Amino acid sequence: MTHRTEAGESGFTLIELMISLGLFALIAVAGLALVDGILRVNGRTEARLDRLAALQRTMFVLTSDLDQVASGSIEGRGDRLSFVRSAPGTGGLATQIRYATAGGTLLRAAPAPQVLLPGVVTARWRFWDGAWVDRWPAEDSDEGRKRWPRAIALDVQTAGPGGAPVTLRRVVTLPARAQEAPPQ
């Protein structure tokens, strides 16, 4: 910085001002790049957290429904499931529940359709009764319709981070089936 001793002539030269403005511009560009990077990371993190919340909500609803399966038959095949759910906590009537996939979305109908999980590539229901089978009842008879599997599994394939497919599996053991009282 140059100082002049003559009266009224003190300050910065034009070159000093240009260098100062250039340095401030570099600092501002670096700051903007840093803020932009933080905002992009924040956006990706929020999207992943939203997806995780949707997956957790789906698995909670599924588990809750299957934990409250009521008397009646359970019917399903690879892409759909149907059963009756009781409502003991609310004192309500038993409700028919149906799960299916349509247009890349896992839907729950009870009785109105409810979107549970968008972005589903495939969903497959399987049933355990000593071995995994892709449809229930395993045998097409009255006795087969009265039986329940011991567990039901849902395998959901969805796009994970970066678009790579991710498969999630939820296995729910069913409560012991209450025997229906004989008619009197």
C-alpha positions in Angstrom: 0.0 0.0 0.0 1.4 3.3 -1.0 1.0 6.4 1.2 1.5 9.8 0.0 2.5 12.5 2.3 1.2 15.4 0.3 -1.9 17.0 1.7 -5.2 15.4 0.5 -3.6 12.6 -1.4 -3.9 9.4 0.7 -5.7 6.1 -0.2 -5.3 3.0 -2.3 -4.1 2.7 -5.8 -6.2 1.2 -8.6 -4.1 -1.9 -8.7 -4.5 -2.5 -5.0 -8.3 -2.2 -5.3 -8.4 -4.6 -8.3 -6.3 -7.2 -6.4 -8.6 -6.8 -3.3 -11.7 -7.2 -5.5 -10.2 -10.3 -7.2 -9.4 -11.9 -3.8 -12.9 -11.2 -2.5 -14.4 -12.7 -5.7 -12.4 -15.9 -5.2 -13.5 -16.2 -1.6 -17.1 -15.6 -2.6 -17.0 -18.3 -5.4 -15.4 -20.8 -3.0 -18.1 -20.0 -0.4 -20.9 -20.4 -3.0 -19.4 -23.8 -4.1 -19.3 -24.9 -0.5 -22.9 -23.9 0.2 -24.1 -25.5 -3.1 -22.3 -28.8 -2.1 -23.9 -28.7 1.3 -27.4 -28.1 -0.2 -27.0 -31.0 -2.6 -25.9 -33.4 0.1 -28.8 -32.2 2.3 -31.3 -32.8 -0.6 -29.9 -36.3 -1.1 -30.0 -37.1 2.6 -33.6 -35.8 2.9 -34.7 -38.0 -0.1 -33.0 -41.1 1.5 -34.6 -40.4 4.8 -38.1 -40.0 3.2 -37.6 -43.3 1.4 -36.5 -45.0 4.6 -39.5 -43.6 6.4 -41.8 -44.9 3.6 -40.2 -48.4 3.9 -40.5 -48.4 7.6 -44.1 -47.3 7.5 -44.9 -50.0 4.9 -43.3 -52.7 7.0 -45.1 -51.5 10.2 -48.5 -51.5 8.5 -47.9 -55.0 7.0 -46.7 -56.4 10.3 -49.6 -54.8 12.2 -52.1 -56.3 9.7 -50.7 -59.8 9.8 -50.4 -59.7 13.6 -54.2 -59.1 13.7 -55.3 -61.7 11.1 -58.7 -62.9 12.1 -60.7 -66.1 11.4 -61.2 -66.8 7.8 -59.0 -67.9 4.9 -55.7 -66.4 3.8 -55.3 -66.4 0.0 -52.3 -65.3 -1.9 -50.0 -65.9 -4.8 -46.8 -64.3 -5.9 -48.1 -60.8 -6.5 -51.1 -60.4 -4.1 -52.4 -61.3 -0.7 -55.9 -61.3 0.8 -57.1 -62.0 4.4 -59.4 -60.7 7.1 -58.0 -58.5 9.8 -59.7 -58.0 13.2 -59.8 -54.6 14.9 -59.7 -55.6 18.6 -58.2 -52.2 19.9 -60.9 -50.1 18.2 -63.9 -52.4 18.7 -64.5 -52.3 15.0 -65.6 -55.0 12.6 -63.2 -57.4 10.9 -62.0 -55.9 7.7 -61.0 -57.6 4.4 -57.4 -56.6 3.6 -55.8 -56.9 0.1 -52.3 -56.2 -0.9 -51.3 -56.0 -4.6 -48.8 -54.2 -6.8 -50.0 -51.9 -9.6 -47.9 -49.5 -11.7 -44.8 -49.8 -9.6 -46.7 -49.2 -6.4 -47.5 -51.5 -3.5 -51.2 -50.9 -2.6 -53.2 -51.9 0.4 -57.0 -52.0 0.0 -59.0 -52.0 3.3 -61.6 -51.3 1.7 -60.3 -48.1 0.0 -57.0 -48.3 -1.8 -54.0 -46.9 0.0 -50.6 -46.3 -1.5 -48.1 -47.9 0.8 -44.9 -47.8 -1.2 -44.2 -46.2 -4.6 -41.1 -47.1 -6.7 -41.6 -50.9 -6.4 -39.9 -52.9 -9.1 -41.3 -56.3 -8.0 -43.1 -57.6 -4.9 -43.5 -61.3 -4.2 -45.5 -63.0 -1.4 -44.4 -66.3 -0.1 -45.9 -68.6 2.5 -44.2 -71.0 5.0 -45.7 -74.2 6.1 -42.6 -76.4 6.4 -41.3 -75.1 3.1 -41.7 -71.8 1.2 -44.5 -71.9 -1.4 -45.6 -69.1 -3.8 -49.3 -69.5 -3.4 -51.7 -70.1 -0.5 -53.7 -72.2 0.1 -51.1 -74.7 -1.2 -53.8 -77.3 -1.9 -57.1 -76.4 -3.5 -59.5 -78.0 -1.0 -61.8 -77.0 1.9 -59.2 -78.3 4.4 -56.5 -76.3 2.7 -58.5 -73.1 2.8 -59.1 -73.5 6.6 -55.4 -73.8 7.3 -53.1 -70.8 7.6 -49.4 -70.8 6.8 -47.1 -70.4 9.8 -45.4 -67.3 8.3 -45.8 -65.0 5.4 -42.9 -63.2 3.7 -42.9 -60.2 1.4 -39.8 -59.7 -0.9 -39.8 -56.1 -2.3 -37.4 -55.0 -4.9 -37.0 -51.3 -5.2 -34.4 -48.8 -6.5 -31.8 -48.1 -3.9 -29.2 -45.3 -3.7 -27.7 -44.6 -7.1 -30.5 -46.6 -8.8 -29.1 -50.0 -8.0 -31.9 -52.5 -7.2 -32.3 -53.4 -3.5 -34.3 -56.3 -2.2 -36.0 -56.1 1.2 -37.6 -59.1 2.9 -40.1 -59.0 5.7 -41.1 -62.3 7.4 -44.1 -62.2 9.7 -45.1 -65.2 11.8 -48.8 -65.6 12.1 -50.6 -66.1 15.4 -52.0 -69.5 16.1 -55.4 -69.8 14.4 -58.3 -69.8 16.8 -60.6 -72.7 16.2 -64.0 -71.7 15.2 -66.8 -72.7 17.7 -69.0 -75.4 16.3 -72.6 -74.3 15.5 -75.2 -75.0 18.3 
